[in-house]
Amino acid sequence: MPLRRLLGLRLRGVPLGLGLLLGGVLLRLLLGMAVALLGPLLRALLGPRLLLAGLLHHPSEAESLQDLLTGHFARPDRERPWPEFWQLQQRFWPEWLRRQLWEPLFLAALAAGAWGASRGPRRAFGVLVAAAASTGVLTQAGHPDIAIWGGRLIVLAWLLPVLGVPLLLEPLVRGRVALPAQERPDRTHSMR
């Protein structure tokens, strides 16, 4: 058995590994020395993760790609699935963009959320929110079939508007929000 196969390195987990490495570098650059240990920790966990995936025979992205292209294995496997996948990508994204421009709420919300998350003293938080939201786009990119209802695949991208728009609007409402009246201590509690 070749060493590559034994260690489970035939592309299995490579995207996760690259994400861990990039995440460690970004965190170190953005958040400074407070999380400087997180990068080496993530890199140290990459090797055992790849080894464990190989030993447990977890499916690789090649299996997921065959599942996508064969209709959940209802048709025979493709011999060369990657060129077909890239053709799907080339057809999918222009159609997706056309549909988004026809109903632009999602794109406008993403833009406003990105603007709000990138402003002010919470920029590091904004970077983390943007990274988490990008997983929704990556999930959609992994399933480039316009027949699949993409709203459920890209749902994590809504994290950016949900968390970023309030940060964008925060300066407008600072100091204007009236707090509800405090209860007097002599009132009895409603649960007693």
Phi and psi restraints in degrees (value plus and minus 20) as a CYANA .aco file:
   2 PRO   PHI     -84.0   -44.0
   2 PRO   PSI     131.5   171.5
   3 LEU   PHI     -81.5   -41.5
   3 LEU   PSI     -58.5   -18.5
   4 ARG   PHI     -78.0   -38.0
   4 ARG   PSI     -64.2   -24.2
   5 ARG   PHI     -88.9   -48.9
   5 ARG   PSI     -59.5   -19.5
   6 LEU   PHI     -80.0   -40.0
   6 LEU   PSI     -61.4   -21.4
   7 LEU   PHI    -102.3   -62.3
   7 LEU   PSI     -25.3    14.7
   8 GLY   PHI      51.8    91.8
   8 GLY   PSI      11.9    51.9
   9 LEU   PHI    -117.3   -77.3
   9 LEU   PSI      -7.0    33.0
  10 ARG   PHI     -98.9   -58.9
  10 ARG   PSI      49.3    89.3
  11 LEU   PHI      48.5    88.5
  11 LEU   PSI     -22.6    17.4
  12 ARG   PHI     -92.6   -52.6
  12 ARG   PSI      98.6   138.6
  13 GLY   PHI      62.1   102.1
  13 GLY   PSI     -16.9    23.1
  14 VAL   PHI     -83.1   -43.1
  14 VAL   PSI     -64.3   -24.3
  15 PRO   PHI     -78.9   -38.9
  15 PRO   PSI     -61.3   -21.3
  16 LEU   PHI     -82.8   -42.8
  16 LEU   PSI     -62.9   -22.9
  17 GLY   PHI     -82.2   -42.2
  17 GLY   PSI     -64.0   -24.0
  18 LEU   PHI     -83.8   -43.8
  18 LEU   PSI     -58.5   -18.5
  19 GLY   PHI     -83.8   -43.8
  19 GLY   PSI     -60.9   -20.9
  20 LEU   PHI     -83.8   -43.8
  20 LEU   PSI     -63.5   -23.5
  21 LEU   PHI     -83.7   -43.7
  21 LEU   PSI     -66.4   -26.4
  22 LEU   PHI     -83.7   -43.7
  22 LEU   PSI     -61.3   -21.3
  23 GLY   PHI     -81.3   -41.3
  23 GLY   PSI     -61.8   -21.8
  24 GLY   PHI     -83.0   -43.0
  24 GLY   PSI     -62.3   -22.3
  25 VAL   PHI     -85.8   -45.8
  25 VAL   PSI     -65.2   -25.2
  26 LEU   PHI     -82.3   -42.3
  26 LEU   PSI     -63.4   -23.4
  27 LEU   PHI     -82.2   -42.2
  27 LEU   PSI     -60.8   -20.8
  28 ARG   PHI     -85.7   -45.7
  28 ARG   PSI     -61.5   -21.5
  29 LEU   PHI     -88.2   -48.2
  29 LEU   PSI     -60.8   -20.8
  30 LEU   PHI    -105.7   -65.7
  30 LEU   PSI     -56.8   -16.8
  31 LEU   PHI    -125.4   -85.4
  31 LEU   PSI     -25.3    14.7
  32 GLY   PHI      59.8    99.8
  32 GLY   PSI    -176.9  -136.9
  33 MET   PHI     -92.5   -52.5
  33 MET   PSI     -37.3     2.7
  34 ALA   PHI     -79.4   -39.4
  34 ALA   PSI     -51.7   -11.7
  35 VAL   PHI    -137.8   -97.8
  35 VAL   PSI       4.1    44.1
  36 ALA   PHI     -82.4   -42.4
  36 ALA   PSI     -45.4    -5.4
  37 LEU   PHI     -98.6   -58.6
  37 LEU   PSI     -37.9     2.1
  38 LEU   PHI     -86.5   -46.5
  38 LEU   PSI     -59.6   -19.6
  39 GLY   PHI     -79.2   -39.2
  39 GLY   PSI     -73.8   -33.8
  40 PRO   PHI     -81.0   -41.0
  40 PRO   PSI     -54.4   -14.4
  41 LEU   PHI     -84.7   -44.7
  41 LEU   PSI     -64.5   -24.5
  42 LEU   PHI     -83.9   -43.9
  42 LEU   PSI     -60.9   -20.9
  43 ARG   PHI     -86.3   -46.3
  43 ARG   PSI     -56.1   -16.1
  44 ALA   PHI     -87.9   -47.9
  44 ALA   PSI     -50.8   -10.8
  45 LEU   PHI     -99.7   -59.7
  45 LEU   PSI     -35.1     4.9
  46 LEU   PHI     -83.9   -43.9
  46 LEU   PSI     -67.5   -27.5
  47 GLY   PHI     -79.9   -39.9
  47 GLY   PSI     -72.1   -32.1
  48 PRO   PHI     -80.6   -40.6
  48 PRO   PSI     -53.2   -13.2
  49 ARG   PHI     -85.5   -45.5
  49 ARG   PSI     -64.5   -24.5
  50 LEU   PHI     -85.8   -45.8
  50 LEU   PSI     -60.8   -20.8
  51 LEU   PHI     -83.2   -43.2
  51 LEU   PSI     -65.7   -25.7
  52 LEU   PHI     -84.4   -44.4
  52 LEU   PSI     -60.0   -20.0
  53 ALA   PHI     -81.7   -41.7
  53 ALA   PSI     -59.3   -19.3
  54 GLY   PHI     -89.1   -49.1
  54 GLY   PSI     -62.4   -22.4
  55 LEU   PHI     -87.8   -47.8
  55 LEU   PSI     -53.8   -13.8
  56 LEU   PHI    -107.2   -67.2
  56 LEU   PSI     -20.1    19.9
  57 HIS   PHI      36.6    76.6
  57 HIS   PSI      23.0    63.0
  58 HIS   PHI     -86.8   -46.8
  58 HIS   PSI     126.0   166.0
  59 PRO   PHI     -86.5   -46.5
  59 PRO   PSI     125.5   165.5
  60 SER   PHI    -114.3   -74.3
  60 SER   PSI     159.1   199.1
  61 GLU   PHI     -85.6   -45.6
  61 GLU   PSI     -41.4    -1.4
  62 ALA   PHI     -85.9   -45.9
  62 ALA   PSI     -58.5   -18.5
  63 GLU   PHI     -86.6   -46.6
  63 GLU   PSI     -61.6   -21.6
  64 SER   PHI     -83.4   -43.4
  64 SER   PSI     -58.5   -18.5
  65 LEU   PHI     -86.4   -46.4
  65 LEU   PSI     -63.3   -23.3
  66 GLN   PHI     -81.5   -41.5
  66 GLN   PSI     -59.5   -19.5
  67 ASP   PHI     -80.3   -40.3
  67 ASP   PSI     -63.8   -23.8
  68 LEU   PHI     -84.7   -44.7
  68 LEU   PSI     -65.8   -25.8
  69 LEU   PHI    -100.9   -60.9
  69 LEU   PSI     -39.8     0.2
  70 THR   PHI    -124.8   -84.8
  70 THR   PSI      -7.6    32.4
  71 GLY   PHI      43.7    83.7
  71 GLY   PSI      34.5    74.5
  72 HIS   PHI      38.7    78.7
  72 HIS   PSI      25.1    65.1
  73 PHE   PHI      45.3    85.3
  73 PHE   PSI       4.7    44.7
  74 ALA   PHI     -99.7   -59.7
  74 ALA   PSI     -41.6    -1.6
  75 ARG   PHI    -136.1   -96.1
  75 ARG   PSI     145.6   185.6
  76 PRO   PHI     -82.6   -42.6
  76 PRO   PSI     133.5   173.5
  77 ASP   PHI     -81.6   -41.6
  77 ASP   PSI     128.9   168.9
  78 ARG   PHI    -104.3   -64.3
  78 ARG   PSI     121.1   161.1
  79 GLU   PHI     -94.4   -54.4
  79 GLU   PSI     -59.6   -19.6
  80 ARG   PHI    -146.2  -106.2
  80 ARG   PSI      63.1   103.1
  81 PRO   PHI     -95.7   -55.7
  81 PRO   PSI     -47.5    -7.5
  82 TRP   PHI     -85.1   -45.1
  82 TRP   PSI     -62.9   -22.9
  83 PRO   PHI     -81.1   -41.1
  83 PRO   PSI     -57.8   -17.8
  84 GLU   PHI     -86.1   -46.1
  84 GLU   PSI     -58.2   -18.2
  85 PHE   PHI     -81.4   -41.4
  85 PHE   PSI     -64.5   -24.5
  86 TRP   PHI     -88.2   -48.2
  86 TRP   PSI     -51.5   -11.5
  87 GLN   PHI     -85.2   -45.2
  87 GLN   PSI     -61.3   -21.3
  88 LEU   PHI     -80.2   -40.2
  88 LEU   PSI     -61.3   -21.3
  89 GLN   PHI     -81.2   -41.2
  89 GLN   PSI     -63.9   -23.9
  90 GLN   PHI     -84.3   -44.3
  90 GLN   PSI     -51.1   -11.1
  91 ARG   PHI    -105.8   -65.8
  91 ARG   PSI     -52.7   -12.7
  92 PHE   PHI     -90.2   -50.2
  92 PHE   PSI     -71.6   -31.6
  93 TRP   PHI     -85.4   -45.4
  93 TRP   PSI     -58.6   -18.6
  94 PRO   PHI     -82.4   -42.4
  94 PRO   PSI     -58.7   -18.7
  95 GLU   PHI     -87.9   -47.9
  95 GLU   PSI     -60.7   -20.7
  96 TRP   PHI     -81.8   -41.8
  96 TRP   PSI     -65.0   -25.0
  97 LEU   PHI     -84.7   -44.7
  97 LEU   PSI     -60.1   -20.1
  98 ARG   PHI     -79.5   -39.5
  98 ARG   PSI     -64.0   -24.0
  99 ARG   PHI     -86.6   -46.6
  99 ARG   PSI     -57.1   -17.1
 100 GLN   PHI     -88.9   -48.9
 100 GLN   PSI     -56.9   -16.9
 101 LEU   PHI     -90.8   -50.8
 101 LEU   PSI     -47.2    -7.2
 102 TRP   PHI     -90.8   -50.8
 102 TRP   PSI     -56.3   -16.3
 103 GLU   PHI    -147.2  -107.2
 103 GLU   PSI      65.8   105.8
 104 PRO   PHI    -103.1   -63.1
 104 PRO   PSI      -7.2    32.8
 105 LEU   PHI     -78.6   -38.6
 105 LEU   PSI     -65.1   -25.1
 106 PHE   PHI     -83.3   -43.3
 106 PHE   PSI     -66.4   -26.4
 107 LEU   PHI     -84.8   -44.8
 107 LEU   PSI     -60.4   -20.4
 108 ALA   PHI     -85.7   -45.7
 108 ALA   PSI     -60.2   -20.2
 109 ALA   PHI     -85.8   -45.8
 109 ALA   PSI     -59.7   -19.7
 110 LEU   PHI     -82.4   -42.4
 110 LEU   PSI     -63.9   -23.9
 111 ALA   PHI     -84.3   -44.3
 111 ALA   PSI     -65.1   -25.1
 112 ALA   PHI     -85.3   -45.3
 112 ALA   PSI     -60.4   -20.4
 113 GLY   PHI     -85.3   -45.3
 113 GLY   PSI     -60.3   -20.3
 114 ALA   PHI     -86.0   -46.0
 114 ALA   PSI     -59.0   -19.0
 115 TRP   PHI     -84.1   -44.1
 115 TRP   PSI     -66.5   -26.5
 116 GLY   PHI     -86.5   -46.5
 116 GLY   PSI     -58.8   -18.8
 117 ALA   PHI     -92.8   -52.8
 117 ALA   PSI     -43.8    -3.8
 118 SER   PHI    -112.2   -72.2
 118 SER   PSI     -20.9    19.1
 119 ARG   PHI    -120.3   -80.3
 119 ARG   PSI     139.3   179.3
 120 GLY   PHI      54.5    94.5
 120 GLY   PSI    -184.9  -144.9
 121 PRO   PHI     -96.9   -56.9
 121 PRO   PSI     -25.9    14.1
 122 ARG   PHI    -122.7   -82.7
 122 ARG   PSI      16.4    56.4
 123 ARG   PHI     -83.7   -43.7
 123 ARG   PSI     -58.9   -18.9
 124 ALA   PHI     -83.3   -43.3
 124 ALA   PSI     -59.9   -19.9
 125 PHE   PHI     -82.5   -42.5
 125 PHE   PSI     -60.3   -20.3
 126 GLY   PHI     -82.7   -42.7
 126 GLY   PSI     -58.5   -18.5
 127 VAL   PHI     -84.9   -44.9
 127 VAL   PSI     -62.1   -22.1
 128 LEU   PHI     -85.6   -45.6
 128 LEU   PSI     -60.0   -20.0
 129 VAL   PHI     -84.8   -44.8
 129 VAL   PSI     -62.4   -22.4
 130 ALA   PHI     -84.2   -44.2
 130 ALA   PSI     -59.2   -19.2
 131 ALA   PHI     -85.5   -45.5
 131 ALA   PSI     -62.5   -22.5
 132 ALA   PHI     -85.3   -45.3
 132 ALA   PSI     -60.4   -20.4
 133 ALA   PHI     -86.8   -46.8
 133 ALA   PSI     -51.3   -11.3
 134 SER   PHI     -86.6   -46.6
 134 SER   PSI     -40.3    -0.3
 135 THR   PHI     -85.3   -45.3
 135 THR   PSI     -48.7    -8.7
 136 GLY   PHI     -85.4   -45.4
 136 GLY   PSI     -62.0   -22.0
 137 VAL   PHI     -86.3   -46.3
 137 VAL   PSI     -60.5   -20.5
 138 LEU   PHI     -85.6   -45.6
 138 LEU   PSI     -55.9   -15.9
 139 THR   PHI     -83.8   -43.8
 139 THR   PSI     -62.9   -22.9
 140 GLN   PHI     -84.1   -44.1
 140 GLN   PSI     -59.0   -19.0
 141 ALA   PHI     -84.6   -44.6
 141 ALA   PSI     -49.2    -9.2
 142 GLY   PHI     -95.9   -55.9
 142 GLY   PSI     -30.3     9.7
 143 HIS   PHI    -150.7  -110.7
 143 HIS   PSI      47.7    87.7
 144 PRO   PHI    -100.6   -60.6
 144 PRO   PSI      42.3    82.3
 145 ASP   PHI    -146.7  -106.7
 145 ASP   PSI      94.6   134.6
 146 ILE   PHI     -86.3   -46.3
 146 ILE   PSI     -39.1     0.9
 147 ALA   PHI     -93.1   -53.1
 147 ALA   PSI     -44.7    -4.7
 148 ILE   PHI     -95.6   -55.6
 148 ILE   PSI     111.4   151.4
 149 TRP   PHI     -86.9   -46.9
 149 TRP   PSI      86.8   126.8
 150 GLY   PHI     -95.0   -55.0
 150 GLY   PSI     -36.4     3.6
 151 GLY   PHI     -79.0   -39.0
 151 GLY   PSI     -53.9   -13.9
 152 ARG   PHI    -101.4   -61.4
 152 ARG   PSI     -43.6    -3.6
 153 LEU   PHI    -101.2   -61.2
 153 LEU   PSI     -52.8   -12.8
 154 ILE   PHI    -118.9   -78.9
 154 ILE   PSI      -8.8    31.2
 155 VAL   PHI     -78.4   -38.4
 155 VAL   PSI     -51.4   -11.4
 156 LEU   PHI     -86.9   -46.9
 156 LEU   PSI     -40.1    -0.1
 157 ALA   PHI     -86.6   -46.6
 157 ALA   PSI     -40.9    -0.9
 158 TRP   PHI     -89.9   -49.9
 158 TRP   PSI     -31.6     8.4
 159 LEU   PHI     -78.7   -38.7
 159 LEU   PSI     -57.2   -17.2
 160 LEU   PHI     -83.1   -43.1
 160 LEU   PSI     -70.9   -30.9
 161 PRO   PHI     -86.8   -46.8
 161 PRO   PSI     -59.0   -19.0
 162 VAL   PHI     -84.6   -44.6
 162 VAL   PSI     -57.9   -17.9
 163 LEU   PHI    -117.0   -77.0
 163 LEU   PSI     -45.4    -5.4
 164 GLY   PHI    -105.9   -65.9
 164 GLY   PSI     -55.9   -15.9
 165 VAL   PHI     -84.8   -44.8
 165 VAL   PSI     -62.6   -22.6
 166 PRO   PHI     -80.6   -40.6
 166 PRO   PSI     -54.4   -14.4
 167 LEU   PHI     -88.1   -48.1
 167 LEU   PSI     -52.6   -12.6
 168 LEU   PHI     -87.9   -47.9
 168 LEU   PSI     -59.5   -19.5
 169 LEU   PHI    -106.9   -66.9
 169 LEU   PSI     -27.8    12.2
 170 GLU   PHI     -75.5   -35.5
 170 GLU   PSI     -64.5   -24.5
 171 PRO   PHI     -83.8   -43.8
 171 PRO   PSI     -46.2    -6.2
 172 LEU   PHI     -92.6   -52.6
 172 LEU   PSI     -51.3   -11.3
 173 VAL   PHI    -126.7   -86.7
 173 VAL   PSI     -21.4    18.6
 174 ARG   PHI     -80.7   -40.7
 174 ARG   PSI     104.2   144.2
 175 GLY   PHI      66.0   106.0
 175 GLY   PSI     -27.7    12.3
 176 ARG   PHI    -122.5   -82.5
 176 ARG   PSI     -32.4     7.6
 177 VAL   PHI    -101.2   -61.2
 177 VAL   PSI      99.5   139.5
 178 ALA   PHI    -102.6   -62.6
 178 ALA   PSI     112.2   152.2
 179 LEU   PHI    -101.6   -61.6
 179 LEU   PSI     128.4   168.4
 180 PRO   PHI     -84.3   -44.3
 180 PRO   PSI     132.4   172.4
 181 ALA   PHI     -82.2   -42.2
 181 ALA   PSI     118.0   158.0
 182 GLN   PHI     -97.6   -57.6
 182 GLN   PSI     125.3   165.3
 183 GLU   PHI     -91.5   -51.5
 183 GLU   PSI     126.6   166.6
 184 ARG   PHI     -96.8   -56.8
 184 ARG   PSI     121.2   161.2
 185 PRO   PHI     -85.4   -45.4
 185 PRO   PSI     -39.0     1.0
 186 ASP   PHI    -101.6   -61.6
 186 ASP   PSI     -28.6    11.4
 187 ARG   PHI     -94.3   -54.3
 187 ARG   PSI     124.6   164.6
 188 THR   PHI     -99.0   -59.0
 188 THR   PSI     131.3   171.3
 189 HIS   PHI     -95.0   -55.0
 189 HIS   PSI     123.6   163.6
 190 SER   PHI     -87.9   -47.9
 190 SER   PSI     -40.3    -0.3
 191 MET   PHI    -112.2   -72.2
 191 MET   PSI     -20.7    19.3
